[in-house]
Amino acid sequence: MRNLRIVQVAAGILSLLFSFGVMTVFSACGQKEGAWMHCHTVQLNLCVLGMFIFALSMITSVLENRIVKIVLNGIGIVASIVVIIMPHVSKMCMMNTMHCHSVMKPFAGVMGGILLLVLLAACILTVLDLLKNKEKPATEQE
């Protein structure tokens, strides 16, 4: 159970680093002629998704109900898949040499993949813990 909590907190820290990274170092293109480029919306959406995964991970790390943990981890897995896919399907700048294509898109793919793996590990650990505790007789669970 302690390993599961460590994995959940790790997912939270990674998603927080992702949100800060996508808004600072690995950000989209800046303003051009006083207007924001299309990729700026993608950047903001990625930041919100990172904060959403952070909130899910922190809530899951303090919950005791394993079924709710599995459901919340599943939602986090879907959100991390969206993090991976969003820069590829959203409208961004036209030139592949722009900052959003050369920096933000790979960062979102790599961090989304890492988050996906960590959340999958948390989900698997929760299922294994649930199955292990179901096998125990009722007198041992108390």
Helices and strands as residue ranges (DSSP letters): H 2-23, H 39-62, H 66-89, H 99-99, I 100-104, H 105-135, H 138-141
